Amino acid sequence: GKFSKSRGVGVFGDMAKDTGIPADVWRFYLLYLRPEGQDSAFSWSDLMLKNNSELLNNLGNFINRAGMFVCKFFGGTVPNMALTPDDKRLLARVTLELRQYHQLLEKVRWVA
């Protein structure tokens, strides 16, 4: 049914914690499901489906492909990199953005 805080219908913070499902899985699912101006529908089966298909399968596939690439082209060892000044500037910018993103997550805020 439709979530209602006053009627106690839904999954709330303390309930989510009691499920034993890691916080990062909840974050992924809630961001994935995030409504764009309308209500969204929650279901346990959809949480499981998205976790398994979108998060685990896609992430696992990416890791597997990256590992196979390193084995095939670099003898199983990631080679040392010589970073250019442009590379260093990009990494600094990405690091700054990632820190700000984490700070916003901790504050439970979303900025589009």
MOPENOR-V15620 format. One record per pair of residues at least 4 apart in sequence whose C-alpha atoms are under 7 Angstrom apart, sorted by the first residue. I is the first residue (numbers start at 1). GAP is how many residues later the second one is. If there is no record, write none. Layout:
I/GAP
I/GAP
This chain:
3/6
3/7
4/4
4/5
4/6
5/4
11/4
11/5
12/4
13/4
14/4
15/4
21/4
22/4
23/4
24/4
25/4
25/26
26/4
27/4
28/4
29/4
29/18
30/4
33/7
35/4
35/5
43/4
44/4
45/4
46/4
47/4
48/4
49/4
50/4
50/5
51/4
51/5
52/4
52/5
53/4
53/5
54/4
55/4
56/4
57/4
58/4
59/4
60/4
61/4
62/4
63/4
64/4
65/4
66/4
67/4
68/4
69/4
70/4
70/5
70/6
70/7
70/8
71/4
71/5
74/4
83/4
83/5
84/4
85/4
86/4
87/4
88/4
89/4
90/4
91/4
92/4
93/4
94/4
95/4
96/4
97/4
98/4
99/4
100/4
101/4
102/4
103/4
104/4
104/5
104/6
105/4
